[in-house]
Amino acid sequence: MRKEARVRVSLGERRYDILIGERLLERAGELVSAAVTATRLAIISTARVFDLYGAELRSSLRRAGFAVSVHLVGEGERYKTVRTVERLYGELAEHHLDRASAILALGGGVVGDIAGFVAATFLRGIAYVQVPTTLLAAIDSSIGGKTGVNLPQGKNLVGAFHQPRLVLADVSTLRTLPRREVAAGLCEALKYGVIRDAALFDWIVAHMPMLRNGEVAALVPMIQRCCEIKADIVRRDERESGLRRILNFGHTFGHALEAVTSYRRLRHGEAVGYGMIMAARLAVRLGLLPEEEAESIHRAVAACGRFPSIADLDPEDVLAAMRHDKKVRAGRLTFVLPERIGRVVVRDDVPVRVVRAVLRESLRTLSLSSRAG
């Protein structure tokens, strides 16, 4: 019996559903046709992902009457650039996509961000659908309408808010994920527990072996709960003017770690995992978080899997990268800091000397490369 879940993102006329379950790609045509009125669809994906799932998806879409074109991008953050977007604009124009057309993102967070940004800006905005194929994208980046690309100076510095019409999270695609991708997604899942739901945090820790093995019985309820949390936050604060900022827990440190390693060493979720531990250590130094709670966060992240080492990084380089983060306001770094697992605060008054001390300590002593393998 197929197990499925549905989460509604309630945004008035721009509301949409997140469908979570097995073998959704087989039904993609009927599901997409119920969500968009387009007759022409442009699939944006990577060669590796399209080789795995593209034929089944394209066949389902064609059976539903869609004319389909395929547009491939490079894999990884280093291809999430204005140059990639410009090339896609040209390809879409050559294939005669118009305002009655739609885009479908098939892939992980990078593909979703690129495709969403293209959809937000091509012809001043056309519809798009997210079909995430990584755990991280299924629970986070495919939801909420944040789209964008990187600049050499920092991550996601060019972007737009553009909500999808539908998110199809087919957990069958997660079975082919490398262990590192699973670990990266589990870090983002733990994030939701820290910022909003201590019971979810404990549940993930208790079910970590099942989750790491990709067992559907554990994946579907976890993805559903993470999506429910994000959908509620997006409903309350779509444009990140207040509450939605808590979703950036671990990201101020994490984005900087990605930048100083040229987006080549760390998966996004791995960087966020390191960033969550650093943010917890920062909260301890500021007297916000009991040390045992910080250690619980550390142990949970370590249980997700092995991460590349960051011991060779220079704290000053990381700090400089943090200053280019888009969350900087009037030159002040913004941090989401836990007060306990399940509750966080946003602070922009953290002394730089304390941030520097946490970076020095963490880069010297923090290693997840040999734990919980």
URPE-V543320 format. One record per helix or strand of 3 or more residues. SS is the DSSP state (~ for helix, > for strand). FROM is the first residue (numbers start at 1). TO is the last residue. If there is no record, write none. Layout:
# URPE-V543320
ss=SS from=FROM to=TO
ss=SS from=FROM to=TO
This chain:
# URPE-V543320
ss=> from=4 to=9
ss=~ from=12 to=14
ss=> from=16 to=21
ss=~ from=25 to=35
ss=> from=40 to=46
ss=~ from=47 to=63
ss=> from=67 to=73
ss=~ from=77 to=79
ss=~ from=82 to=94
ss=> from=102 to=107
ss=~ from=109 to=124
ss=> from=127 to=132
ss=~ from=135 to=141
ss=> from=146 to=151
ss=> from=154 to=161
ss=> from=166 to=170
ss=~ from=171 to=176
ss=~ from=179 to=196
ss=~ from=198 to=206
ss=~ from=208 to=212
ss=~ from=216 to=236
ss=~ from=243 to=248
ss=~ from=251 to=260
ss=~ from=268 to=285
ss=~ from=291 to=304
ss=~ from=315 to=322
ss=> from=335 to=340
ss=> from=343 to=347
ss=~ from=352 to=365
